[in-house]
């Protein structure tokens, strides 16, 4: 009976494509929006993830997210170093400054000042130049996307000079870095250089990066640091989620994306549900005839489920394909860097599509189950 | 012995009553119907619209349960057959010809005719092969691969007849088989039914209000207001009737 179910489904091409369109549209809309939503959220905390050589972030105990941290006095660094279980701790500056280019243009940039001796927090992958060159006077390294913002359309070239707080900065390297939420260029320099690039403040150290001694968990050392210093100490994962939760709770991002994702689900469910239900209604006489001729309810349910599953799978496949094509076509666009289809979106939307198909099938199955086979005798 | 068996009733209705609704909206569709339908005969159920023909044929075909009374079809008490058993009984023993043909538009003529065999679990290829043979028998050999929308009404009804007979049912139930056809096509379909459907081991029941096809019946059962008004045995020579109608 399966081939009969499939022929019934695909016999009317217009309706079949209408069903596929409904599911594909819902899949495309939901997958794309979920992926962009997750990409943007990840961007908010991307710089936390980029620091791969320190497990613990120490900061003022009122910090809510990575971009909003008051400077700490240098004495806090020594206090953290004095906590039992801390193998090492280094300072780090993170802030926003304005870069003035040689042609008079200017760009706001995110500046990281790394510990002079260890360069903890430095980028892991260089596109051009060497990390060691960061030790040269006034040296800065920029992320690849940032370079394209600062010097759009120009070939990658080291030795470029520009000004930060009226101080000369020399480009010695181009690196890969996760794009930040604000799509600003990211500059890395030594902590001592940063103190010259940043307008004078009493304190400069934004974060302390620490590493636990062997045998101690990150969480245990964080607890000790908080207990002894009164500062906030978070593992990388905790700080990542703290930042994301701030944006989830304090901005309109989740509401806006949530509405779009919900609309995608509702519109997709409505189109698919209505078309599939109408498809079943139009075939009700045929289902009635099959019922009269001796097809059991279980087999009819199987036929409807098969039709629904085929619609769901094909529609989902097409929708995922379209989403992948969208992200592929935008992968070269600098300000869309970091936005890609995520496994969670892939799986989550798959579950949502399955839900649409289940709801849709149940409506149709109910109609067929209550159908009296004697209906075939009513002209 | 076999002759005696063949002339025994295929369908026995005793005091069959069917009511729809309840209270003020209760409608009595059948009221104490007694009827025998014999093997090898064509029984016509005739009468005005609303007299209960369709309800009676639905009960005989196992599509409706009577409110009261006894109904035995091919020796089976249908009231006692429930759910799966009744569905299987229909699939194995009853062939249906509907007024509106009820062919599946997405299937070819051969595939439509093969459906009862597929329901019975036959492989698609074998079922379609058998369907092609029976379609040739009903004169549709050149149109086997045509879809219902590409066939005339008469041709669609011939496909429906092939579908009704392909699994060799013991009871053939036809609901107004000529109602949607012009006079000529209607006569053609009736001649075809007489030629291929009537068998010594099969009972044929045809619901009709088309008096032009009365001549094809061995017995004419007239109904009115949910009751059987008369049963008329026709002793005409069927071959003659068929020839005369053509």
Boltz contact constraints between the chains, C-beta under 6 A:
constraints:
  - contact:
      token1: [A, 3]
      token2: [B, 124]
      max_distance: 6.0
  - contact:
      token1: [A, 7]
      token2: [B, 106]
      max_distance: 6.0
  - contact:
      token1: [A, 7]
      token2: [B, 107]
      max_distance: 6.0
  - contact:
      token1: [A, 8]
      token2: [B, 106]
      max_distance: 6.0
  - contact:
      token1: [A, 11]
      token2: [B, 105]
      max_distance: 6.0
  - contact:
      token1: [A, 11]
      token2: [B, 106]
      max_distance: 6.0
  - contact:
      token1: [A, 285]
      token2: [B, 102]
      max_distance: 6.0
  - contact:
      token1: [A, 286]
      token2: [B, 104]
      max_distance: 6.0
  - contact:
      token1: [A, 289]
      token2: [B, 102]
      max_distance: 6.0
  - contact:
      token1: [A, 292]
      token2: [B, 63]
      max_distance: 6.0
  - contact:
      token1: [A, 292]
      token2: [B, 96]
      max_distance: 6.0
  - contact:
      token1: [A, 293]
      token2: [B, 116]
      max_distance: 6.0
  - contact:
      token1: [A, 293]
      token2: [B, 119]
      max_distance: 6.0
  - contact:
      token1: [A, 294]
      token2: [B, 87]
      max_distance: 6.0
  - contact:
      token1: [A, 294]
      token2: [B, 90]
      max_distance: 6.0
  - contact:
      token1: [A, 294]
      token2: [B, 91]
      max_distance: 6.0
  - contact:
      token1: [A, 294]
      token2: [B, 119]
      max_distance: 6.0
  - contact:
      token1: [A, 295]
      token2: [B, 119]
      max_distance: 6.0
  - contact:
      token1: [A, 296]
      token2: [B, 87]
      max_distance: 6.0
  - contact:
      token1: [A, 373]
      token2: [B, 63]
      max_distance: 6.0
  - contact:
      token1: [A, 374]
      token2: [B, 58]
      max_distance: 6.0
  - contact:
      token1: [A, 374]
      token2: [B, 63]
      max_distance: 6.0
  - contact:
      token1: [A, 374]
      token2: [B, 64]
      max_distance: 6.0
  - contact:
      token1: [A, 376]
      token2: [B, 98]
      max_distance: 6.0
  - contact:
      token1: [A, 376]
      token2: [B, 102]
      max_distance: 6.0
  - contact:
      token1: [A, 377]
      token2: [B, 54]
      max_distance: 6.0
  - contact:
      token1: [A, 377]
      token2: [B, 58]
      max_distance: 6.0
  - contact:
      token1: [A, 377]
      token2: [B, 175]
      max_distance: 6.0
  - contact:
      token1: [A, 379]
      token2: [B, 99]
      max_distance: 6.0
